[in-house]
Amino acid sequence: MQIGCADHSPLNSSTAAAGAALKPCHSTELCLEAPSPSSAVQSSVSMPAAGGPAPPLPLPTHGRLPPRLCLPRRLLQQAPQLAAPPPAVGRWLLVCSGAVAGAVVLGGVTRLTESGLSMVDWHLVKEMKPPQTQQEWEAEFQKYQQFPEFKILNHDMTLPEFKFIWYMEYSHRMWGRVVGLAYILPAAYFWRRGWLSRPLKGRVLALCGLVCFQGLLGWYMVKSGLEEKPDSYDIPRVSQYRLAAHLGSALVLYSASLWTGLSLLLPQHKLPETKQLLRLRKFAHGTTALIFLTALSGAFVAGLDAGLVYNSFPKMGERWIPDDLLAFSPMLRNIFENPTTVQFDHRILGIASVTAVTALYLFSRKIPLPRRTRMAVTSLLAVACVQVGLGISTLLLYVPTPLAATHQSGSLALLSMALWLMNELRRVPK
């Protein structure tokens, strides 16, 4: 059968052999007109010429083609692109994951310098312009003085000191807006060009939605540190639960962007599906989940300043298990609200993570793997060892800001190596 328009080149199909006729149509469509019954009968009984092709099959008597079948030419032109998005899409997602990583690190520094509560309101556009004159700065400082952090912790703060913490929080918020634009604007462009397949469209929509949710969650977290607590004289801080939710959603956004970008750019290995490979793949998935959980537990350490409780290693003070490990009641509160328990849990998770990575590396040595996959396993072990050293040093040195920020960056690097290894071991679709 010939599918086409009077002014376009045809496409082959078996239906035209059955007598379907071409009709002129718009340049944006490929159309096929069904044959008349007489032509169908005539074509079905015609005999082939000597040495010619076999006669076409007759049309079924119990049904017929629709009078006119048209396919938009735009859909046919996009079909090859949808099957394989261009490399620019994968590179864009890797850049976005890097931008999210920068926001996480900058947020950690903002938390470590106790700058997160310096901006006491939130406006999507209005706050993009910082104070310019002395009067504007004094007005901003007066707003900050109405909240608990100034009254309890920073009551002797000067205006130049306030400007430093204000600009730290301002930088974090502006970087968050840059991240949002880095997702939304290219996504709209790629969508318009037809470079996103149907499954990829759903994933990109989810990523853009998560970026917007992340901004709202950040302000929801800050509000918890601005609330007045008349019966408490503790240092004002944001809720560790909201901080963990804010960090956790950022880690999910980072992981999903990095995974999708790597999947689009790195060619997939055709590894034999042996029992050992299946075990290695499951082991890698479990190790990645453990690394993610360890990074998430760091939010509770930061939210409760739990890194300043026991600054010794491997023991906590003079004991392996401290006396105040379960001091709160009910017992479940200790896991999320007791600084001693939170630090203890983070230590255990960190040790478990590096142990799992080491075991994963040793197990992978027994399996023949491609060179790139072997590099991923080795890199994972190397970053895990560095991360453990950074964590112990941060603890022993009473959490200095540069070292603590590097330790937080190391958690992202370790998670990245684990995701890279998972991507290398992913199953080839049949």
Secondary structure as UniProt FT lines:
FT   STRAND          2..3
FT   TURN            6..7
FT   STRAND          11..12
FT   HELIX           16..18
FT   TURN            27..28
FT   STRAND          29..33
FT   HELIX           37..45
FT   TURN            50..51
FT   TURN            61..62
FT   STRAND          68..72
FT   HELIX           73..83
FT   HELIX           87..112
FT   TURN            113..114
FT   TURN            116..117
FT   TURN            124..125
FT   HELIX           126..128
FT   HELIX           134..144
FT   TURN            145..146
FT   HELIX           149..153
FT   TURN            155..156
FT   HELIX           159..193
FT   HELIX           198..226
FT   TURN            230..231
FT   HELIX           240..265
FT   HELIX           275..303
FT   TURN            304..305
FT   HELIX           306..308
FT   TURN            317..318
FT   HELIX           323..326
FT   TURN            331..332
FT   HELIX           333..337
FT   HELIX           339..364
FT   TURN            365..366
FT   HELIX           371..396
FT   TURN            397..398
FT   HELIX           401..424
//
